[in-house]
Amino acid sequence: MQRLIVIGGGAAGSAVVGEFLRRGQPGDFDLTWLVGRQAPGRGVAYSTTAEHHLLNVRAANMGLFADDAGAFIAYAQTQGWPVKGLDFVPRAWYGDYLEAVLAREITGARERGLAMRVLSVDAASVRGDDANGYSVRTADGEELVADGVVLAIGALPSVALAEVSESARASHAYTADPWHWPLPRKAPERVVVLGTGLTAVDALQSAARLWPNAQLTAISRHGRLPRSHNAAPGQPYEQQASLIEALRAKPNVAHWLREIRAAIQDEDVEWRSVVDGLRSETQNLWRMLDAHERARFLRHLRWLWESARHRLPQQTTNELARLRTQGRLKVLAAHIRSIDTHASERGQLEVRVQPRGAEGVRSFAADLVIQATGFNISVKATDHPLIRQMESEGIAHPDELDLGLATDAEGRLLRADGTPAHGLRCLGTLLRGSIWECSGLPEIRSLAKAIARDMPGELRQAAASAPARANRPRISSLASAVA
Ligand SMILES: Cc1cc2nc3c(=O)[nH]c(=O)nc-3n(C[C@H](O)[C@H](O)[C@H](O)COP(=O)(O)OP(=O)(O)OC[C@H]3O[C@@H](n4cnc5c(N)ncnc54)[C@H](O)[C@@H]3O)c2cc1C
């Protein structure tokens, strides 16, 4: 019987655990799911209880499993929720759905006799290799053995920007974690949010509700909030196939920008349809770029792509527009120069920025600064204990541009010599460097399906071609040998 371990209790962990359970027959495997300290299922995005935090994907496409994209809407209807397929519903509802699906799959699997454990503890270390198997130690000190391990740990913990001084970091007026803020005793009058992407929008909406009198400022290099979805998706772009062909013909980001601009120039063409029509090709296109072109994309185009691709529901766009009209929200295009404790105002921070395109530096005071600059995927700079340990062990490596982990297109971690480890997979945001797009549920669930389908067979093959198990060190002795 194969022993499988999934690490991470968010939507990606849920998708791959669910896929294993749906496929498994008694005796196939013994599955352990390490979900960390939080309740399994919801992860970061769907743990929010705020009704104003909406999904940015339409309900009709949020089913957890790749072969049933409509399952969420079907579930919502059984619950009597007033949801239609085109709606963007509260993420909290989606979290309820995830929990319900997982409970159903786990109960069903156990009733069928599948061995399955859920442990509310972090994985502290992973050691081993395909030939000898893997050993996972939990933060409680339990040692588990596995033939295959899936890392679904989401993005890495946020790290304060380099421009933030030590004293500002240590103060209660700065938070690098956009999901958990210190609640000041006195309502802040000036709140600064660093970033203008989806996470920053969450923070702005929450701050606006918590502190109705606060002045909000969002800052990013380009000062662009995400674009808005239309009420209903537009007609597919008729020339999408030839556009994709043209992009494939020349993997160069300047050429790509020209081609896409030419496509959307026609006023009969809905740009959102063109962008959405590229989604299924994004991973392939990204993989065609060499490191130089990828770096150019990151420098010059990423912000433009992100704001067009990760769009907001219209309700959210309208809310932000209202805040701006009321003068409560300012969006600034600027470079952060420094954030420090204020020289004269106790408890406040001084934010120094250089507005985009201008020479001088502007400075203003803030009672609270929330860093919401997007997913942290820098493996080189992270202090995530498991990633640090796996890197020091030589079984995990940063992607060439430090965009997550070095893996192949199916998430197999690459060894130092560049060959893939069949028994060690990654799923989710840390695949940014390998396939760019693996943060949204549609991509996560497709890869989860592929992992659950392929990994058991690959492990069987690896076992058959490896030296007899009797000649291999037992995993427990392997773990202590490596330790
Ligand atoms: C604000 C926001 C809104 C979003 N909205 C949408 C949307 O509408 N539609 C969509 O498709 N996508 C959306 N996303 C993308 C979202 O990232 C994915 O849909 C999905 O939630 C990612 O799940 P995950 O499991 O990869 O990561 P996470 O949710 O981060 O879960 C990872 C889990 O692993 C745990 N973990 C970490 N280290 C360990 C360890 N050592 N041992 C055990 N556990 C560990 C973490 O504590 C965490 O619980 C949104 C993201 C954000 C930030």
The ligand as a Gaussian input file, in Angstrom:
#p B3LYP/6-31G(d) Opt

LIG

0 1
 C       -7.696000      37.890000      -1.459000
 C       -7.712000      36.691000      -2.332000
 C       -8.828000      36.376000      -3.055000
 C       -8.836000      35.283000      -3.890000
 N       -9.969000      35.011000      -4.570000
 C       -9.987000      33.953000      -5.412000
 C      -11.151000      33.624000      -6.159000
 O      -12.163000      34.296000      -6.082000
 N      -11.106000      32.556000      -7.001000
 C       -9.970000      31.815000      -7.134000
 O       -9.964000      30.861000      -7.916000
 N       -8.869000      32.085000      -6.431000
 C       -8.853000      33.133000      -5.583000
 N       -7.726000      33.405000      -4.877000
 C       -6.548000      32.592000      -5.092000
 C       -6.333000      31.613000      -3.954000
 O       -4.970000      31.749000      -3.651000
 C       -6.622000      30.180000      -4.347000
 O       -7.937000      30.063000      -4.813000
 C       -6.480000      29.203000      -3.187000
 O       -7.183000      29.675000      -2.069000
 C       -5.059000      28.925000      -2.830000
 O       -5.059000      27.923000      -1.850000
 P       -3.747000      27.244000      -1.299000
 O       -4.160000      26.028000      -0.593000
 O       -2.766000      27.117000      -2.387000
 O       -3.104000      28.313000      -0.303000
 P       -3.537000      28.770000       1.158000
 O       -4.947000      29.178000       1.204000
 O       -2.524000      29.787000       1.559000
 O       -3.370000      27.467000       2.051000
 C       -2.146000      26.908000       2.384000
 C       -2.240000      26.328000       3.758000
 O       -1.055000      25.590000       4.054000
 C       -0.723000      25.814000       5.400000
 N        0.688000      25.521000       5.631000
 C        1.777000      26.275000       5.370000
 N        2.888000      25.667000       5.777000
 C        2.512000      24.488000       6.300000
 C        3.224000      23.420000       6.923000
 N        4.545000      23.434000       7.076000
 N        2.517000      22.348000       7.375000
 C        1.161000      22.309000       7.240000
 N        0.446000      23.303000       6.686000
 C        1.117000      24.384000       6.222000
 C       -1.073000      27.273000       5.613000
 O       -1.217000      27.570000       6.974000
 C       -2.380000      27.382000       4.856000
 O       -3.467000      27.059000       5.669000
 C       -7.700000      34.484000      -4.008000
 C       -6.572000      34.781000      -3.261000
 C       -6.570000      35.861000      -2.435000
 C       -5.344000      36.164000      -1.639000

